[in-house]
Amino acid sequence: MPIYLDHAATSPMPPDVIAAYASALAVVGNPASIHSQGQNAKRMLEEARERVADSVGADSVEVTFTGGGTEAVNLGIKGLWWARNASTGPSTGSETALPRPRILVPHGEHHATVDAVEWLEKHEGAVVEWIRIDEFGRVDLAALEAALDDDVALVTVLSANNEVGTLQPVAEIAALAAAHGVPVHVDAIAGYGYVPIDFHALRVAALSISAHKIGGPVGIGALVIARSATVVPLLHGGNQQRARSGTQDVAGAVAFGLAASQATAGLEEHATRLRSLRDRLVAGVREAVPSAVLRGDPTVEGRLPGNAHFTFPGCEGDSLLFLLDVAGFSVSTGSACQAGVPEASHVLTGMGLSEADARGALRMTLGTHTTEAEIDALVEALPAAVARASRAGLAEKQPTFGR
């Protein structure tokens, strides 16, 4: 059985969540129907919504279920941008100047954010302004403050970087934006279930989360929308939720709600355990492969508790990933791959690394059932994989003659 160290990509569903999901799938009734079976489904749905709301310190009315984290991010960004520009949806081709065209986005955001803001830039007339991040991947607050003005539609930011694990100063960002009356969307998907989230205390306009990162099913997420915020829907036709039309996924919500309750119950104890395992992994990798460089915030409390991200000079991350996969370990490069062509991580280049240095990246992310023995096994297997990947990288750089 392979050792799974890629919980940031998706986390396994516990047996009781699977059982709750399967049981809810057998329930007949559309929650929008007024007959007894429909109302039973609605009760299950609303109980699940309450659990998800509780997990992030929000009210149930503020939770809009979506088809996953990517939809939640798109709804948060596009919906806020349209609302701030007095639009009722995508552009009608009007030549009227936009009142608030600018979106402030730190470098190194998830592709759901990057692609969403670039779509608004290409199709809706948005002006995207990229904010500096430091060598650890943290937002430059001075640069953000200097960019804030009356023509800014919104700020969007990760709560924790999904690749290198650095925690962002979301409360400080929200305070800076509030001083200019600018709403903030937070992509909290990577941090959800690993660090505490208090939506009301943050005072942001919207916050995105996803079920499958915390042991829920793939295909359901949520955008938490403050009562005071206005978000224009992406989907129309039924008005089943405040910012989203469409028949709601009762079974997915039930499983999401249970996973949310489990992920946030005893969260600090869980995080403490993961930090201990992560620090064991970091120390082990540094000893086994002295050339490896830890990326992201190096402090104990400055990064996600289960995240260890390294670059290995002279290696290709994909080569390391495949070699470790053959050896029985599931890890990630954390970088983009489009049309089958590996690319240097935009997060790492945003942090100031060259493309060459950014290519040899590995992200290892831990979960509830990760053990010390699994950590030690990975550390033991790593030097041989690095040696082979280094030789492969060197061979690729050698000149070839003839055919």
C-alpha positions as CSV (number, residue, x, y, z in Angstrom):
1,M,0.0,0.0,0.0
2,P,1.6,3.3,-1.0
3,I,2.3,5.9,1.7
4,Y,0.0,8.9,1.0
5,L,1.7,12.3,1.7
6,D,-0.4,14.5,-0.6
7,H,-3.3,15.6,1.7
8,A,-3.1,19.2,0.2
9,A,-4.4,17.7,-3.1
10,T,-7.2,15.7,-1.5
11,S,-7.7,14.0,1.8
12,P,-9.2,10.5,2.2
13,M,-12.8,10.2,3.3
14,P,-13.1,8.5,6.8
15,P,-15.4,5.5,6.9
16,D,-18.1,7.3,8.9
17,V,-18.2,10.2,6.4
18,I,-18.6,7.6,3.6
19,A,-21.4,5.9,5.5
20,A,-23.2,9.2,6.1
21,Y,-22.8,10.1,2.4
22,A,-24.1,6.8,1.3
23,S,-27.1,6.9,3.7
24,A,-28.0,10.5,2.5
25,L,-27.8,9.4,-1.2
26,A,-30.7,7.0,-0.4
27,V,-32.9,9.8,0.7
28,V,-35.5,10.8,-1.8
29,G,-36.7,14.4,-2.0
30,N,-35.7,17.7,-3.5
31,P,-35.1,20.2,-0.7
32,A,-37.0,22.8,-2.6
33,S,-40.2,20.7,-2.6
34,I,-42.9,21.4,0.0
35,H,-44.0,17.8,0.5
36,S,-42.8,15.9,3.5
37,Q,-40.0,14.1,1.7
38,G,-38.7,17.3,0.3
39,Q,-38.9,19.0,3.7
40,N,-37.0,16.0,5.2
41,A,-34.2,16.6,2.6
42,K,-34.3,20.3,3.4
43,R,-33.9,19.6,7.1
44,M,-30.8,17.4,6.4
45,L,-29.4,20.1,4.2
46,E,-29.9,22.9,6.7
47,E,-28.4,20.9,9.5
48,A,-25.3,20.3,7.3
49,R,-25.2,24.0,6.5
50,E,-25.2,24.8,10.2
51,R,-22.2,22.4,10.8
52,V,-20.2,24.0,8.0
53,A,-21.0,27.5,9.3
54,D,-20.0,26.5,12.8
55,S,-16.6,25.2,11.5
56,V,-15.6,28.7,10.2
57,G,-17.3,30.9,12.8
58,A,-20.2,32.0,10.5
59,D,-24.0,32.0,10.5
60,S,-25.7,29.3,8.4
61,V,-27.4,32.0,6.3
62,E,-23.9,33.1,5.2
63,V,-23.0,29.7,3.7
64,T,-23.7,29.2,0.0
65,F,-22.9,25.6,-1.1
66,T,-21.1,25.4,-4.4
67,G,-19.8,22.6,-6.7
68,G,-16.4,22.8,-5.1
69,G,-13.6,25.1,-4.2
70,T,-12.9,26.4,-7.7
71,E,-16.5,27.5,-8.1
72,A,-16.5,29.1,-4.7
73,V,-13.4,31.1,-5.6
74,N,-14.9,32.2,-9.0
75,L,-18.1,33.2,-7.4
76,G,-16.3,35.2,-4.7
77,I,-14.1,37.0,-7.1
78,K,-16.3,37.6,-10.1
79,G,-19.4,38.1,-7.9
80,L,-17.8,40.8,-5.8
81,W,-16.2,42.5,-8.9
82,W,-19.5,42.7,-10.8
83,A,-21.3,44.0,-7.7
84,R,-18.7,46.6,-7.1
85,N,-19.0,47.8,-10.7
86,A,-22.8,48.1,-10.6
87,S,-23.2,45.2,-12.9
88,T,-25.9,42.5,-12.9
89,G,-23.6,40.0,-14.5
90,P,-21.1,39.7,-17.3
91,S,-20.5,42.7,-19.4
92,T,-23.1,44.0,-21.9
93,G,-20.5,45.7,-24.0
94,S,-21.1,49.1,-22.5
95,E,-18.4,51.7,-23.1
96,T,-19.1,53.4,-19.8
97,A,-16.0,53.7,-17.6
98,L,-16.0,51.2,-14.8
99,P,-16.1,52.8,-11.3
100,R,-13.8,50.3,-9.6
101,P,-11.9,48.3,-12.2
102,R,-8.9,47.2,-10.1
103,I,-8.4,43.9,-8.4
104,L,-5.4,43.5,-6.0
105,V,-3.9,40.0,-6.1
106,P,-0.7,38.8,-4.5
107,H,1.7,36.8,-6.6
108,G,1.6,33.1,-5.9
109,E,-2.2,32.6,-5.6
110,H,-3.9,29.4,-6.6
111,H,-4.7,29.0,-10.3
112,A,-8.5,29.2,-9.5
113,T,-7.8,32.8,-8.5
114,V,-5.2,33.6,-11.2
115,D,-7.4,32.3,-14.0
116,A,-10.5,34.0,-12.6
117,V,-9.0,37.5,-12.4
118,E,-7.3,37.1,-15.8
119,W,-10.7,36.2,-17.3
120,L,-12.2,39.3,-15.8
121,E,-9.2,41.3,-17.2
122,K,-9.7,39.8,-20.7
123,H,-13.5,39.9,-20.9
124,E,-14.8,42.4,-18.5
125,G,-12.3,45.3,-18.4
126,A,-10.9,44.5,-15.0
127,V,-7.4,45.9,-14.2
128,V,-5.4,43.3,-12.3
129,E,-2.6,44.6,-10.1
130,W,-0.2,42.0,-8.8
131,I,1.2,42.6,-5.3
132,R,4.7,41.6,-4.2
133,I,5.3,38.6,-2.0
134,D,8.5,38.1,0.0
135,E,11.0,35.2,-0.2
136,F,8.7,33.1,2.0
137,G,5.6,33.7,0.0
138,R,4.0,36.3,2.4
139,V,2.2,39.3,1.1
140,D,4.1,42.6,1.2
141,L,1.7,44.7,3.3
142,A,3.3,48.0,2.5
143,A,2.9,47.3,-1.3
144,L,-0.7,46.3,-0.7
145,E,-1.5,49.5,1.3
146,A,0.2,51.6,-1.3
147,A,-2.1,50.1,-4.0
148,L,-5.4,50.5,-2.2
149,D,-7.6,53.4,-3.4
150,D,-11.2,54.2,-4.2
151,D,-11.0,52.5,-7.6
152,V,-10.2,49.1,-6.2
153,A,-13.1,46.6,-6.5
154,L,-11.7,43.9,-4.2
155,V,-8.6,42.3,-2.7
156,T,-8.3,38.5,-3.0
157,V,-5.8,36.5,-1.0
158,L,-5.0,33.0,0.1
159,S,-5.2,32.4,3.9
160,A,-2.3,29.9,3.5
161,N,-0.3,29.2,0.4
162,N,-1.3,25.9,-1.1
163,E,2.2,25.1,-2.3
164,V,4.7,26.3,0.3
165,G,2.3,26.5,3.2
166,T,3.0,30.1,4.4
167,L,0.2,31.6,6.4
168,Q,-0.9,35.0,5.3
169,P,-1.7,38.0,7.6
170,V,-5.4,38.0,6.6
171,A,-6.5,40.1,9.6
172,E,-4.0,42.8,8.7
173,I,-4.9,42.7,5.0
174,A,-8.6,43.0,5.9
175,A,-8.0,45.9,8.2
176,L,-6.0,47.8,5.5
177,A,-8.7,47.1,2.9
178,A,-11.5,48.2,5.3
179,A,-9.9,51.5,5.8
180,H,-10.6,52.1,2.1
181,G,-14.0,50.5,2.0
182,V,-12.6,47.6,-0.1
183,P,-14.1,44.1,0.3
184,V,-11.8,41.1,0.7
185,H,-12.2,37.6,-0.6
186,V,-10.2,34.9,1.2
187,D,-9.3,31.6,-0.5
188,A,-9.2,29.5,2.8
189,I,-9.2,26.1,1.0
190,A,-5.6,25.1,1.9
191,G,-5.9,26.2,5.5
192,Y,-9.4,24.9,6.3
193,G,-9.3,22.2,8.9
194,Y,-5.6,22.9,9.7
195,V,-5.7,26.3,11.2
196,P,-8.6,28.0,13.1
197,I,-10.9,30.2,11.0
198,D,-13.2,32.8,12.5
199,F,-15.1,34.4,9.6
200,H,-16.8,37.1,11.8
201,A,-13.6,38.1,13.5
202,L,-11.8,38.5,10.2
203,R,-14.4,40.9,8.9
204,V,-13.9,39.9,5.2
205,A,-16.6,39.9,2.6
206,A,-16.3,36.3,1.4
207,L,-14.4,33.1,2.1
208,S,-14.0,30.0,0.1
209,I,-13.7,26.4,1.4
210,S,-13.8,22.9,0.0
211,A,-15.0,19.6,1.4
212,H,-12.5,17.2,-0.2
213,K,-9.5,18.8,1.5
214,I,-10.8,17.8,4.9
215,G,-12.1,14.3,4.3
216,G,-15.4,15.2,2.6
217,P,-16.5,14.3,-0.9
218,V,-15.2,15.9,-4.2
219,G,-17.7,18.1,-5.9
220,I,-19.0,20.3,-3.0
221,G,-17.5,23.4,-1.4
222,A,-18.9,26.7,-0.1
223,L,-18.6,30.4,-0.4
224,V,-19.2,32.1,3.0
225,I,-20.7,35.5,2.3
226,A,-21.0,38.2,4.9
227,R,-24.5,39.5,5.5
228,S,-23.3,43.0,4.5
229,A,-21.7,41.8,1.2
230,T,-23.3,41.8,-2.2
231,V,-22.2,39.0,-4.7
232,V,-23.7,38.7,-8.2
233,P,-24.4,35.0,-8.9
234,L,-22.6,33.1,-11.6
235,L,-25.5,30.7,-12.0
236,H,-29.2,31.7,-12.5
237,G,-32.4,29.7,-12.5
238,G,-34.3,29.0,-9.3
239,N,-32.6,31.2,-6.6
240,Q,-32.3,28.2,-4.3
241,Q,-29.5,29.9,-2.4
242,R,-28.5,33.5,-1.8
243,A,-25.9,33.7,-4.5
244,R,-26.4,30.4,-6.5
245,S,-29.2,28.8,-8.3
246,G,-29.5,25.0,-8.8
247,T,-30.9,22.0,-6.9
248,Q,-28.7,21.6,-3.9
249,D,-26.6,18.5,-3.2
250,V,-28.1,17.1,0.0
251,A,-25.9,14.1,0.3
252,G,-22.7,16.1,-0.5
253,A,-23.7,18.7,2.1
254,V,-24.4,16.0,4.8
255,A,-20.9,14.5,4.2
256,F,-19.3,17.9,4.1
257,G,-21.0,18.9,7.3
258,L,-19.8,15.8,9.1
259,A,-16.2,16.2,7.8
260,A,-16.3,19.9,8.8
261,S,-17.3,19.0,12.4
262,Q,-14.6,16.3,12.6
263,A,-11.9,18.5,11.1
264,T,-12.5,21.4,13.5
265,A,-13.1,19.3,16.7
266,G,-9.9,19.2,18.6
267,L,-8.2,21.2,15.8
268,E,-5.4,22.5,18.0
269,E,-4.4,19.0,19.2
270,H,-4.5,17.8,15.6
271,A,-2.3,20.7,14.4
272,T,0.1,20.1,17.2
273,R,0.5,16.5,16.2
274,L,1.0,17.5,12.5
275,R,3.6,20.1,13.5
276,S,5.6,17.5,15.3
277,L,5.5,15.1,12.3
278,R,6.3,17.9,9.9
279,D,9.3,19.0,11.9
280,R,10.5,15.4,12.0
281,L,10.2,15.3,8.3
282,V,11.9,18.6,7.7
283,A,14.8,17.6,10.0
284,G,15.1,14.2,8.3
285,V,15.1,15.6,4.8
286,R,17.8,18.2,5.7
287,E,20.0,15.5,7.2
288,A,19.5,13.0,4.4
289,V,19.8,15.5,1.6
290,P,21.9,18.5,2.9
291,S,21.5,20.4,-0.4
292,A,17.6,20.5,0.0
293,V,16.2,23.9,0.6
294,L,13.0,24.4,2.7
295,R,10.7,26.8,1.0
296,G,8.0,28.9,2.7
297,D,8.0,30.3,6.2
298,P,10.7,28.4,8.2
299,T,9.1,29.2,11.6
300,V,7.0,26.6,13.5
301,E,3.9,28.8,13.6
302,G,4.3,30.6,10.3
303,R,3.3,27.8,8.0
304,L,0.6,25.1,7.7
305,P,1.2,22.4,10.3
306,G,1.3,19.6,7.8
307,N,3.2,21.2,5.0
308,A,6.9,20.6,4.1
309,H,8.0,22.0,0.8
310,F,11.6,21.6,-0.5
311,T,13.5,22.4,-3.6
312,F,16.3,20.0,-4.6
313,P,19.0,21.7,-6.7
314,G,19.9,19.9,-9.9
315,C,16.7,17.8,-9.9
316,E,13.5,18.0,-11.8
317,G,10.5,17.8,-9.4
318,D,8.6,15.5,-11.8
319,S,11.5,13.1,-11.9
320,L,11.6,13.0,-8.1
321,L,7.8,12.5,-7.9
322,F,7.9,9.5,-10.3
323,L,10.9,7.9,-8.6
324,L,9.2,8.2,-5.2
325,D,5.9,7.0,-6.6
326,V,7.7,3.8,-7.8
327,A,9.2,3.5,-4.3
328,G,5.7,3.6,-2.8
329,F,5.2,7.3,-1.8
330,S,2.6,9.7,-3.1
331,V,3.8,13.3,-3.0
332,S,3.4,16.4,-5.2
333,T,5.5,18.8,-7.1
334,G,3.0,21.6,-6.3
335,S,3.7,23.1,-9.7
336,A,1.6,23.6,-12.8
337,C,1.6,21.2,-15.7
338,Q,-0.2,22.3,-18.8
339,A,-0.6,20.2,-22.0
340,G,1.8,17.7,-20.5
341,V,4.7,20.2,-20.3
342,P,6.2,20.7,-16.8
343,E,6.5,24.3,-15.8
344,A,8.3,26.0,-13.0
345,S,5.9,26.9,-10.1
346,H,4.6,30.4,-10.4
347,V,4.5,30.5,-6.6
348,L,8.3,29.9,-6.4
349,T,9.1,32.3,-9.2
350,G,6.9,34.9,-7.4
351,M,9.0,34.4,-4.3
352,G,12.1,35.3,-6.4
353,L,13.5,31.9,-7.4
354,S,14.8,31.5,-10.9
355,E,13.0,29.0,-13.2
356,A,15.8,26.6,-12.9
357,D,15.8,26.6,-9.1
358,A,12.0,26.4,-9.0
359,R,11.8,23.3,-11.1
360,G,13.2,20.8,-8.5
361,A,10.3,21.2,-6.0
362,L,8.5,18.6,-3.9
363,R,5.6,19.3,-1.6
364,M,4.8,16.7,1.1
365,T,1.6,17.2,3.1
366,L,0.5,15.2,6.1
367,G,-2.9,14.2,7.4
368,T,-4.7,12.6,10.3
369,H,-3.3,9.1,9.8
370,T,0.3,10.0,8.9
371,T,2.7,8.2,11.2
372,E,6.3,8.6,12.3
373,A,7.2,5.3,10.6
374,E,5.9,6.7,7.2
375,I,7.9,9.9,7.7
376,D,11.0,7.9,8.4
377,A,10.4,5.6,5.4
378,L,10.2,8.6,3.1
379,V,13.4,10.1,4.5
380,E,15.2,6.8,4.0
381,A,14.0,6.5,0.4
382,L,14.8,10.1,-0.5
383,P,18.6,10.2,-1.0
384,A,18.5,7.4,-3.7
385,A,15.6,9.2,-5.5
386,V,17.5,12.5,-5.4
387,A,20.7,10.8,-6.7
388,R,18.9,9.3,-9.6
389,A,17.0,12.5,-10.4
390,S,20.2,14.4,-10.3
391,R,21.9,12.0,-12.7
392,A,18.9,12.2,-15.0
393,G,19.0,16.0,-14.9
394,L,22.7,16.1,-15.6
395,A,22.2,13.7,-18.6
396,E,19.6,15.9,-20.1
397,K,22.0,18.8,-20.0
398,Q,24.8,17.0,-21.8
399,P,25.3,17.7,-25.5
400,T,24.4,15.0,-27.9
401,F,26.1,14.4,-31.3
402,G,24.7,12.7,-34.4
403,R,21.6,10.6,-34.0
